[in-house]
Amino acid sequence: MQAPESDLTMTSTKVYLGHVITPLSSTEYLDYVSGALVVNSLGKIVDVAPWHELKDKYINDSNVQIIDFGQRLLLPGLVDLHLHLPQVSQTGRSGEHLMAWLNKYIFPAEARFADTNHARKIAHWFFDELASNGTTLAVVFTTIHKAATDAAFEVALNKGSRVIMGKVMMDANSPEALTEDTETSLRESEELAVKWHGQGDGLLLYAFTPRFGVTATPELLAGVGRLFAKHAGTYVHTHLSEAKEEIQFVSTQFPSARSYLDVYKGFGIIGERTVFAHAIHLDDQDIKTVADSRSSLAHCPSSNFFLKSGVFLYQKIRDAGCLFGLGSDVAAGPSMSLFNVMKDANYMQPDIWIEPPELLYRATLGGAEAAHLQHIIGSLTVGKEADFIVVDPSRKSGIVDDILSQPTDEILSSLVFLGDDRLVEATYVRGRCIFQM
Ligand SMILES: [Zn+2]
């Protein structure tokens, strides 16, 4: 076997051989046990099929490099729809409800990002962790600091990571060190969006990132709505209806709004490329608004477990046709591994069973759909960019040695219920290897 390349140069077409599994929908997936994934020099997928169907086409071509992963799995890269870069050092801090936990651990950690050297160091750690967990698209909060956010984008660009990211915006009810002037927050966010949105040939995308309703004035949210409308293709990423105490506070801040979602909607923060994290305590009208507007939800079950925030209305939200995927919500979520989050999404529901193929879909194609990037990533389909991971379930103790010889349903079950970062051998974004064990 040839080792996967790790340099920047891609001069030839590459054929990756392995067990190709890729979701087509929440219930269907393609399954080629002896499959081939063919990627051109631009990082695009040009063929996916059983190897015996493609062998004659590629085997004698001197411009083609064949990389054989044997029985190991080739899966679409994982999509993490919600997590916090500055909190990577704060996982596992003894659980309390949201507001107390923020004040005790998170706000002090974020205040340290005024030191850009510290911020850059943590950004390296963060993007390396993402890659080693097999995450090939992450939707990320940084902190309020412009220089720290610049540094985070620079690190992502250099590592070849794919990210939707933005500077956090907080101008009310925040610790002094994390309270911004409203105009400065809006101006710096716009400068960052202009500088970074679309860089890296589209690997880097910008999200205007008001933290949540608690820490925003009406003027800030109105400004976010204006910037979102003005800068085509950008995102808004924020928290919605996570904890009861938070919701109560927001209702007193914005007494004329019917619900927390209506606060955002009233300022134009709604619709495609709006990502709401958590969205636990929604009523029927809110769920209909999310579905009708094609806004997206980041379901973060591990975090909801940790902070005891409540149970996401999975079945109701799915049946309403809402776009949603999974988020680790590090650091309230203790692990960056989407395999752990898939397991928790099932465990969290007291009454329904979510099948492993659906969980894999939520962490890949479903997440890409929620990010409105399903035409580019999310599945191993001809014409898409080659974001994929190489996975070997037998790397983890507790998973039987011969798992790769078992039926695919059994393999998916072992991934979802026993998987973690130890399973990921290599991670590719747009055909470039960004992590290799
Ligand atoms: Zn969060």
Boltz pocket constraint, residues with backbone or C-beta under 6 A from the ligand:
constraints:
  - pocket:
      binder: B
      contacts: [[A, 82], [A, 83], [A, 84], [A, 239], [A, 277], [A, 329], [A, 330]]
      max_distance: 6.0
